[in-house]
Amino acid sequence: MAWTLTNVTTGVDLTAEVDAPSMSIAQRAYAETSRLSARIVDEAGTISIVTEHEMLLMDGAVKAFAGYVRSRRRMDRGVSSQRVYEIECQDYTTLLGDDLCDAAAAVRTNETDKARITALFTAFGTRGVVIGASVVQLRATMPDVDYTGLTLHECLSAICAITGGSFYVDFDKVLHYFDSEVIASPFNLSDAPDGVATFGYDDFSLVDDTVQFVNSVFVIGAGISGWRYQGGSAPAAGTRRAMTVRDDTVIDSATLNSVGDSALSEYGTARVPASLTTYQPGLKAGQSVQITHAGWGISAVTYRIASIEARPIDATRIAYSIYFGTSPVSIGQLLRDTNLVVASATQAAQEASAFVVDLSAGGGNLVPNSSFEDGTGWTVGSQWAINVAVADAFQGAKEARLTASAVNSSLYDTAYIPISRADKYFVSAWVFCRAFTSGKVRMQLEEYNAASTLLATTIVGEVSALGTEWTRLVRGFAPAAALGVTAWNAATTKVRITFNTAGATATGTWSVDGVQLERGGIVTAYVPAPYELVDGSIAGTKVADAAITTAKFAAGITPVEIVDALPASPTPEGRVVYLTTNDKLYRATGVSWLASVATVDLSGQITNTQITDLAVSTPKLAANAVTAAKIAANTITAAEIAADTITAGQIAAGAISTTELAANAVTAAKIAAGTITATEIAALAISSDKLAANAVVAGKIAAGVITASEIAANAVTAAAIAAGAVTAVKFETSAIAAPRNLLTNGGFRNGTAGWTLNAGGSAVVFATVSTIDTFRMIHDGDVDSWDPNVGPFGRGVSLTIANTGTAYTFSIQQIIPATIGEYYSLSAVVGDYNMTNAYLDIEWLNAAGGQIGSTVSSAAIPNNQMGATPTGRTFYIDGALAPDLTRQMRIKVRGVTPTLAGASGEMYIDQIMLVAGKKAVPYAPGEPGALRNTDGNVKIDGAGIAVTNGKITVTNSGSVVIIDGTSNMFKIWSTGTLSMVGPTAGVQKTVNVILAGGVGMCAYNAYWEDTAGVLAHQVPFLTFDATGAGAGLTTRHIYGTTTLDGASDTKFTYLWKAKNDDSAITKPMRFYLFKEAAL
């Protein structure tokens, strides 16, 4: 078995020329709505394929496609004599757009829809489409319609707009017209095929989709609500899948149950789409096929084929990729999942669809005589009238009208209108209450089953007040209820539209017009059915582009035709064409085409008004015909004068003034050297763009011309300042200033004043004075040395934090004002003993004190074990930007102790400095006692200190030179005060001061103070030996020893040896540590 592609028109078998991978067949919706595309390679250049050639694709004995070439593309690949065609083909359904109804038989009166279709095809069908048993009757009585000028495709579309039917033409040119159709497949599919009734398949895929599945529906109506369950009873706990339906027309239990059951029928079954590939031809889109798959427990389950895509895989086989809809198949699913109208590709069908029906948005109007333009189609109750002529009808010139006087009466359409409850519909009407006393007019939709039994009545809307304009009443109907949409009754097959007075008290005048029932998911503007169009109702804007063809012109009226070649026959006489190749009009004489006008037909002379503008060209002018008198003033411009025509001899003396010179005509080359003097240059004529680069030198600038406003920002660099030009008087008082610390008590000289302490754990202790005998001095080589009690500037103390617990976080913080958009920088010196981490935080706060952001500088401090040497370092935050909404900032220093069992830690904090700017600076104290005046500037008395070549000379008030500036000197490296408890009688007690980076320190002095702060004893400078024997010392005398001459020196010792019991005495000890510093 092999596939073949044949050009039926030429009888040529194209199979060998088909580029197999390029060929594809696609079927959608119902069977035979197909397209074929393929590439044909004509190696010898002898094959002919044109549009409208008929093509047939056979897969063995089965027709896989039949239709016509609708698009042809011709290509050249550069191979000698080779030609390539790319074709697109459509199936036989498009034939319906080729035949036109142009005779008396187009006017149809009372008959069934099947009889009408048969009559129209018998009278006007010329393309071989067969009408037989596949055309079924859907409506017993059709309204009178004139189909003149419509194609058969347009006729069928108009008929389906009334009946709700659908149509297509199969591969044997047989017309199918139906309401719903299930086509059994010629064979079924199985994983164990017998090769006769069942055939095999590959790539089976089955999807169980319960995304929209529900088993419980809660209906909310007007004053009533309740549940409806799948199977009649509530699902087991934990298995309920619920949805809510709101419908104000639900007013009783029966309606509530109907609405809920309709929703369950739509969503109560899991959707099971599937796909597979088979190589057996014969299946078509729209067919129902049974699938068996033992592995998945599927046995002869029926699926509907939604679409097929087919491609050849070799010279003998075509692979059919089949996509199935939901299983099991139901009529509702077929109608819901299928496009019910096959659009024609011809221009006529496109034109018709613009004004007959557009089922993509909504179906055509199914209501006969929907605008009451005649007296048919409605059953009229007392005091109702139809076909009432009015000047302001909503549609056309007629309306239905109720003139009621305390009456109960109704108006309803005589014939039932068939519907498919699996589809969505909208019903609507326009109502106008022209006079009102009491009562109301109500529009309702009645649902009936096949036996014409009334199943349900739904109120669409009502009007109960005097109106000033037309009001539209609208209601939707669908398989499942929704807002503004009522669920169909499970047995509904047809409907009837009624208008009644809702009781016997209605008194007034109500008008009804523009009644519409349309199939589709959205409500559309009212449009009457084509047969309802009245004279004069179609304005220019209602006619689709290209809708008026030549056939639409009455006899004796012929439009001008636009052609690219003259027709072979110059008939009928009087026919006029416009030839695009030479842009001339030709008229047919019956014998030939004429474009010329004989000169004998010209009467009189040709005047200037008969000569087209610009028609007289140079060849039409005789020699010397144009004299000076023929040339209008100012006619000859520069464009008319040939180059170099006018010489100096033609120009009168003084003739060229400034007005004769064109803009930019005088160039630099035309100006003699030295011609332009100062008098020729207007004031302010020379702007900056006229000056050449570096043209203005110092000699051109007058004295005193350049002021501060002429100097750009940052223009004065160091290179531009002459030596010695900047003197002290050039500085403003506040121009040289040290950065100001924005924090209070940043050196803790006032204890913890200004700071909030947060222990974080009960074992954390904050202190500024230590009482232990051993102290640690921290020095990291960058900052001045400091210890936990003294501080680097010799005044006040540092903050000591001791934590005897484990894994606690503690901090100190201070809140100060901040400015949005300002940069701030923070620094602090932090040392630790047995700590994990230390952090600096800037936290941004809003006006209410809420945190809106933060900037953190963190570093991991080595987890020093007990007894290890402590460390210290300076932390920085540079250029933290205050964000929007900032009103305050919280400065925080925090630390974390390690999680070692029984571990404790100490943290030392000093020199916290916050400045405005993008760079942190070293600490500068602002507390009382520093060498600063009130604005933070260093004040130096020039009479007592001088610096010469880097050496300092200091003179006291008595003019005695203390430092002569000629040698190296020692400076105070650190100072501090500690408390020392006296020993008992005859006991020697020592206090060790631990050093960090102490190498190079070479001297000290120590003394104690009594309670009044008066120096009682002072140890002379460097007077004690290294043994510390202290021979001959008096009671309570304190002395010290030091060995600071080696790399191992890490401490120095204070010694208190008492002859008497001094254990009750505690004395503060002041010490100074000096270090040699080269000048």
PyMOL commands that set and color helices and strands:
alter all, ss='L'
color gray80, all
select helices_A, chain A and resi 15-17+20-22+92-97+104-106+113-124+152-163+230-232+253-267+294-296+331-337+347-355+530-532+540-542+550-552+599-601+608-610+618-620+628-630+638-640+648-650+658-660+668-670+678-680+688-690+698-700+708-710+718-720+728-730
alter helices_A, ss='H'
color red, helices_A
select strands_A, chain A and resi 3-7+12-13+24-28+34-42+54-59+62-75+83-91+107-108+145-146+166-169+175-178+183-184+188-190+198-199+202-206+216-220+225-229+242-246+274-278+287-293+298-312+318-324+378-380+384-389+398-407+410-413+417-418+425-438+441-448+454-463+471-478+485-487+494-500+506-519+561-563+576-579+584-588+593-594+756-758+764-767+775-776+799-803+809-817+823-833+837-845+851-860+871-881+888-896+905-916+945-948+951-955+961-963+969-981+988-994+1001-1009+1015-1018+1038-1041+1051-1057+1066-1077
alter strands_A, ss='S'
color yellow, strands_A
deselect
rebuild
show_as cartoon
